[in-house]
Amino acid sequence: MPREISIKQVLIITVISVLIVLILVGLNRPRLTLNVSGEFNYETGVTENGEPYKGSPDAQIAMILYSDFVCIPCGDFADAIEELSKEFIESGKLRIIFRNFAHYSDESPLAAQAAMCALDQGADKFWQYHDLIIENRGIGSRAYSKAQLSAYAVQIGLDTTKFNMCLNSEAKAKKIQEDYDDGKKVGVTGTPNWFINGRKYRGSYSPAKLRRVLNNLLENGK
């Protein structure tokens, strides 16, 4: 005669099933596609103030994004932007201007300096480096150690001698502090904070919510 399944066994099976579903959802969530080649389907460059950007300078919408590489919501927002990249950035409708606001943890300033050292070798290299740090955020604080930051430089084909000299000398430390101070002056209180047409938006938006904001701006200009 078949043994009856106890309530405890049913609960265990239910919990395991829920965990499996959550894992599958996490694995299938859209994330940044790591660009090792450095070939982008949109323009990259640097503003007159030394800020890296991606997207056409003639885009109808210019988003000024204050971000921190160690901030998990910043990584989530980067994923959302990536999901909408073809629709808005590649189409020439949106330009993202990146500004460091390194405040999240003790590792934040070093990660920001590393990204700016990558920028010295080209805007495309900055965005490759940016994407690589974001992609590795799940491994914890070791993702931002000096050894790991140097390893990223190798992975995307930077001149590692120049990169390591820049990082070890802390040549970008003053710039990162100035960016933080400038962010405070315009009302940045956390990350991600982003501005469009002078209006500040707080936090990470889902792709659907961000799409609504951008489409409203395209249609109504506000």
N, C-alpha and C positions, 0 to 999 in steps of 0.2 A: 504494500500500500504506500503511495507517495507520501513523503514526509511533508507536513504542513509548514509553510513559510511563516516564521514569526514576524511580529511587528518590527522588532529590532532589525531583522534582516532586510525588511522592506525599506526601512529608513536608511540603512547603509547603502542599499542599491540606489535609492533616490538621490542621496548626497553625491555618490560617485557619478551618477548620470549628469547632475547639475554641474559638477566640476569639469567634466569632459566637454560639455556645451560651452562653458565659459572659456576654456582653453582654446577651443576651436574658433570661437568668436574673436579672441585676442589674436590668434594667428592669422585670421583672415581680414583683420582690420587694415585699411589702407595705410601704408607707411611710406616714408621717403624711399625712393628708388636710388640706391647708391650709384653715383655717376663716376666711374673710375676713369673713363676716357677724357673727361673734361669738355666734351662736346655738348653744348646746350642748344635747345631749339628756340632760344630767345637771347636777346642781347644782355651781356653783363658788363659792368663798368664801375667807375668810381666817381663820386660827385666831387665838386670843387673843394668840399670840406673833408675829403678823404674817406667818405662813407661808401661801402660797397653796395651796389644795387643789382637787381635783375629785372628785366622787362624793358620795354621801349621808353626812352625819355619823353616821347610824345604821347604816352598813355594818358587816357582820360582820368584815370585814378592813380594817385601816387600815395602809397601807404608808407608812413614812416614808422618802422617797427622797433621798439625798444625790447631787447631780449637778453636772456642769460642762458648760456649753454648748459648750465647745470640744472636749470629749472625744468621740471618734468612737464608742466603745462605748456611751456614754450616749445618743447619737443612735439607735444600733441598739436599745437597750433601750426607748427611747421609741416606736420603731416597733412593737416587740413588744407593748407596753402598748396601743398604738392598735389593733392587730389584735384584741386581746381586749376592747376597750372595750365593745362591745355586750353581750358575754357576762357581763362582770363589773361594769363601772362603770355603764353605763346601766341594768342590772338592779338596782342598789342593793346589790351584794354587796361592792364594793371602793371604798375611798377612797384617793387618792394625795395625800400631803402632801409638798410640795416644799421642800427645803432646799438652799441653795447651798453647794458645796464647791469654790470656785474655785482650783484648784491646777495645772491641766494645762499652761498656757502663760502667757506674758505678757499675752495677750489675754483670759484667763479672767476676771479681776476686772472689767474694763470691760464685758464681755458680761453678767455677773451684775448689775452696777449698772444697766445698761440695762433688763434684765428687771424689776428692782424699781422702776425709774422708771415702767415700763408698769403695774405693779401699783397704783401710786398712782391710776390712772384706772379701776380695777376689776379684780376677779379674772378676769373673762372676757377682759379685755385682756391680762392677764399670760399666760394660756394661749394666746391667739392669738399673742402675741409669742414665747413659748416655742416654739410649733410652727413659726413662721416662721424662727427662727434654726436650729432643727434641720433644717428642710427645705433650707436653703442651706449646710449644712456641707460639701458637696462642692466648693465654689468656693475652698476654702483660707482662708488667714489674712485675706484681704480681706473675708470674711464678717463679721468682728468689728471692722473699723475703725470709728472714730467716725462717719464719713460714712455707712457702710453701716448701722450701728445706727440712725442717725437716719432713713435711708430706710425701714427697716422700720416705724418709727413712722408715717410717712406712709401706708404701704401698708395698715395696719390701722385707719386713721382716728383715731389719737390726736390730742389737742391738742398739736401739735408745739412750740408755744412753751413750754408747761409741761414737756414731755418734755425738750427740749434744755436748758432751764434746769437741770433736775434732773441731767441727765447731765454737763453742762459744769461744774457746781459740785462734782461728786463727792459729792453729798449722801448717797449710799448706800454710800460706801467703808467707813465705820466699820462699818456693818451687815454688809457682806460679810465683813470681817475677823472680826467676832464670830461669824458663822455658821461660818467656817472653824475658828476656835479651839474652838467648841462641838463641832464634828464630831470634832476630834482627841480631845477629852475622852471621847467615847463610843466611841472605837476606829475611827473612819473612817480608812482608810489610802489610799484611792483612790476612783475613781468608775467606774461606779456602785456605791455601797454602799447597801443598803436593809435596813430593819428591819421585822419583823412580830412582834408579841407579844414584843418584846425580843430576838428572834433576828436575828443579822446575816447577810445574804446578800451575797456578793461577785460583782461582774461582771455582764455582760449575759447574760440568759437568752433562749433562743429562745422563740417563742410557745408551742410544744408543751411545753417544759420548764416555763415559767412557768405554763401552764394546769395542769399536774400538781401543782405546788406549791400553787396557789390552791385547787384542788379538794380536795386533801388537808386543807388548813386548814378548808375549809367542812364537810367530812365528819367530821373527827376533832378539829378545834380545835387542831391542832398540826402 
